[in-house]
C-alpha cells in the first residue's frame, strides 16, 4: 500500500486515518484550526526572516500579498492608511 506521505509507514497512516474517522466533528475542527494557525505562524516567521526591517503590520500585509495576491494587499494597505488619517 502506498501512503499519502512518503515518510509515513502504512501502519502509522492507517492508525492516523482511523483516529481521524473516530474523532468527533469538534475534535476534527480543532485539529484543522490548530494546523492552520501553526502554518500561519510559520509563514509569518519566514516573512519576518526575509524582511527583518518590516514591522508587524507590514509582515501581516506581506502575508496577505503572498497568499491572497497583490491586489488585496494593496487594498488593505490603502484601508489602513485611510484609517490612520482619521
C-alpha positions, 0 to 999 in steps of 0.5 A, a space after each residue: 500500500 502506498 501512503 499519502 506521505 512518503 515518510 509515513 509507514 502504512 501502519 502509522 497512516 492507517 492508525 492516523 486515518 482511523 483516529 481521524 474517522 473516530 474523532 468527533 466533528 469538534 475534535 476534527 475542527 480543532 485539529 484543522 484550526 490548530 494546523 492552520 494557525 501553526 502554518 500561519 505562524 510559520 509563514 509569518 516567521 519566514 516573512 519576518 526572516 526575509 524582511 527583518 526591517 518590516 514591522 508587524 503590520 507590514 509582515 501581516 500585509 506581506 502575508 496577505 500579498 503572498 497568499 491572497 495576491 497583490 491586489 488585496 494587499 494593496 487594498 488593505 494597505 490603502 484601508 489602513 492608511 485611510 484609517 490612520 488619517 482619521 
